[in-house]
Amino acid sequence: MLNKIKSGQLVARQEHGANSRWLVEEESLQRYEMDPGHRGGRRASAAGEIPALESRVAALELVLGARLSGTADRDLEWADLRAQVVGLQEALIRTRAAGELQERIANERAEVAKHLSAALVAAQRADALQRQVIDELHEAVGSFARPGHSGDAEASRWEK
C-alpha cells in the first residue's frame, strides 16, 4: 500500500503520534478501484495471460500425472523392489541373530576349554597319586622278598 501512496496512485496523509498511520482519502481509493489497470490487484497484462497459464498448467499436470502414476510394469517393479527390501531386512535380522548365537557358542567353547583344562590338571594329580600307589606296592612286595624281620620293613618305610 505504501508503494501505491509513494507512486501517487493513492492520495494519503500520515498521522503522527503513538500509532503512526496513513489515512487514504476516500476519493483517491475510489478512483484507484475504478481504474481499468487495477483489476483487483492484478495488472491488466497479467489478466490476459491467465487462460494461457491455466492451459499450460493443465498440460503439465497431465504429463506429470502420467509419469507419477506409472505403468503396470513400473508398479510391478516397485512391488518387487519393496519385497526385496523386506527380504533384505529379514536377512539382516537373522544375520544379527546368527552373530549373537556365534558369540554364545564361543563362550560355551571357552567354558569347555576351562573344564578340560581343570580335568587335565586333575588327571595329572591322579597320575601322580597312582605312581605313589605303585611305589608303595613295589615297596610292599619288595619287603617280603628281602631277608630279615618284617618289622624292619615297616621301619625302613618310615625312614625315607
Buried (B, 14 or more C-beta within 10 A) or exposed (E): EEEBBEEEBBBBEEEEEEEEEEEBEEEBBEBBEEEEEBEEEEEEEEEEEEEEEEEEEEEEEEEEEEEEEEEEEEEEEEEEEEEEEEEEEEEEEEEEEEEEEEEEEEEEEEEEEEEEEEEEEEEEEEEEEEEEEEEEEEEEEEBEEEEEEEEEBEEBEEEE
